[in-house]
Amino acid sequence: QRLFFPSQKPKSELVRISLRLLTSSAYRLQSECRKALPAEPSPAPDMQLVTQQVIQCAYDIAKAAKQL
């Protein structure tokens, strides 16, 4: 699933940076969550590392949302 924003570029640099952080963090979060459900017969992921990455992505999303 892709995130879409209005085609007009925001005038505020802070808004552009926040939107960039929000979208990149959302893509990273999606990728990290997929790692938690590995396809057979691949080895099991390091769940502690995946959990840390998910927490970091969620923090980045919250930070970007607050800036907006």
Secondary structure, DSSP 8 states (H G I E B T S, - for coil): ------SS--S-HHHHHHHHHHHHHHHHHHHHHHHTS--TTS----HHHHHHHHHHHHHHHHHHHHH-
